[in-house]
Amino acid sequence: MRTRRRWIRVLDSPVRVEESVTFEVPRSAEEVWDFMWDPQSLYVIEPDVTYAGTLPGTPDGQVGEVQVSMHRTGPERQLTALEVVALEPGRMATTRTLTAALPSGGRLDVEPTGEHSCRLTQRFHTDVPVGVEAGYVEIQRAGLREAALELEARVLGHFGN
């Protein structure tokens, strides 16, 4: 019996998959920043969060802070830890995910557009390494896009928009 071969395309160079969402929020930049910075906001932003907080022993409100969350994923639980690697308080925070299988992270920007309004931009990225099946890039992109759109809907819903 002859075995059939199936060829798969794999990445011959790493690929950074990026997605972002930008939207107006009818609240002050300070109010939106305070909400987004607080780990407790994850109970609003992400489904199935069972715990959200700051890792004890990490700097509070500055570079090096680690925010952790626990999520139900069916019968299992998943821990996510995000380390703040760059920060302009009230304006911008860049994180890297410490618990993901692939290098990943994000960036949050909050820009005032008026006394009671601001523009929120959330960027997500995942670095897919050499040797991974090429189709995985689109799977990652779709997942990041879904996360970005869900964040927009939940933040706007929280602020009554």
C-alpha positions as a printed Julia matrix, in Angstrom:
161×3 Matrix{Float64}:
   0.0    0.0    0.0
   1.35   3.35  -0.99
   1.23   6.21   1.52
  -0.14   9.49   0.24
   1.96  12.5    0.98
   0.42  15.75   2.02
   2.51  18.84   1.67
   2.03  21.68   4.07
   3.42  25.16   3.77
   5.4   26.36   6.75
   6.78  29.78   7.55
  10.38  30.29   6.5
  10.58  33.56   8.42
   8.79  34.78  11.55
   5.55  36.75  11.14
   4.17  39.36  13.52
   0.37  39.22  13.41
  -1.2   42.51  14.46
  -4.74  43.73  14.87
  -6.1   46.92  16.38
  -9.31  48.76  17.04
  -9.85  52.5   17.49
 -13.09  54.04  18.68
 -14.53  57.1   20.39
 -15.76  56.79  23.97
 -18.21  59.37  25.35
 -16.27  59.77  28.61
 -13.21  61.71  29.69
  -9.8   60.24  28.91
  -9.11  60.06  32.65
 -12.25  58.0   33.34
 -11.55  55.63  30.44
  -7.88  55.25  31.42
  -8.79  54.49  35.03
 -11.26  51.83  33.88
  -8.9   50.2   31.37
  -5.91  50.23  33.76
  -7.83  48.56  36.6
  -7.55  44.75  36.37
 -11.14  44.56  37.67
 -12.28  45.9   34.26
 -11.56  42.43  32.89
 -14.81  41.23  34.46
 -16.53  43.57  31.97
 -14.15  43.26  29.0
 -13.54  39.51  28.83
 -16.04  36.7   29.15
 -15.5   33.97  31.71
 -13.02  35.84  33.94
 -13.05  34.3   37.41
 -10.2   36.33  38.93
  -8.44  39.59  38.03
  -5.79  41.44  40.01
  -2.25  42.73  40.26
   0.48  40.23  41.11
   1.73  40.98  44.63
   5.35  42.06  44.75
   5.28  43.83  41.39
   5.42  47.64  41.15
   1.96  49.18  41.35
   0.96  51.52  38.53
   4.34  51.54  36.81
   6.61  49.61  34.46
   7.03  46.12  35.85
   3.48  45.76  37.16
   2.02  42.35  36.32
  -1.73  42.02  35.96
  -3.09  38.48  36.19
  -6.44  36.98  35.32
  -8.0   33.54  35.43
 -10.45  32.47  32.73
 -12.81  29.51  32.47
 -12.27  27.66  29.19
 -14.84  24.88  29.4
 -13.82  22.45  32.14
 -10.33  23.98  32.3
  -8.9   27.24  33.56
  -6.37  29.49  31.86
  -4.08  31.95  33.63
  -3.0   35.1   31.79
  -0.24  37.37  33.08
   0.51  40.72  31.4
   3.67  42.65  32.3
   3.74  46.41  31.72
   6.9   47.15  29.71
   6.26  50.81  28.8
   3.97  53.37  30.36
   2.87  56.97  30.05
   0.29  57.11  32.88
  -3.11  58.23  31.69
  -2.06  57.96  28.06
  -0.29  54.74  26.95
   0.63  51.29  28.23
   2.49  48.52  26.42
   2.36  44.96  27.75
   3.86  41.61  27.0
   2.09  38.37  27.78
   4.12  36.19  30.12
   1.91  33.11  29.89
   1.24  32.67  26.15
   2.64  29.84  24.05
   3.89  32.4   21.51
   5.42  35.84  22.2
   2.57  38.32  22.31
   1.4   41.57  23.82
  -0.52  44.73  23.31
  -0.64  48.48  23.52
  -3.38  50.72  24.89
  -3.62  54.39  23.9
  -6.19  56.81  25.32
  -6.31  60.28  23.72
  -8.62  63.08  24.85
 -10.83  64.42  22.05
 -12.91  66.74  24.22
 -13.74  67.44  27.84
 -16.03  64.42  28.04
 -14.77  62.24  25.19
 -11.67  60.35  24.13
 -10.31  58.0   21.5
  -9.25  54.53  22.64
  -6.89  52.43  20.53
  -6.04  48.86  21.52
  -3.41  46.97  19.57
  -2.7   43.24  19.91
   0.18  41.25  18.44
   1.44  37.67  18.32
   4.81  36.61  16.92
   4.48  33.37  14.95
   7.87  31.61  14.57
   9.57  29.88  11.65
   8.36  26.34  11.0
   4.72  26.88  11.97
   2.12  25.96   9.36
   1.45  29.08   7.28
  -2.32  28.84   7.77
  -1.85  29.45  11.48
  -1.15  33.13  10.76
  -4.74  33.65   9.6
  -6.09  31.75  12.6
  -4.13  34.1   14.88
  -5.27  37.15  12.92
  -8.94  36.11  13.2
  -8.58  35.54  16.94
  -6.94  38.92  17.51
  -9.55  40.66  15.37
 -12.36  39.01  17.32
 -10.75  40.1   20.61
 -10.42  43.68  19.35
 -14.04  43.91  18.22
 -15.3   42.32  21.43
 -13.28  44.81  23.47
 -14.87  47.7   21.58
 -18.39  46.37  22.11
 -17.87  45.68  25.81
 -16.17  49.01  26.59
 -18.87  50.97  24.76
 -21.55  48.87  26.46
 -19.99  49.56  29.85
 -20.04  53.31  29.25
 -23.65  53.18  28.07
 -23.08  53.86  24.42
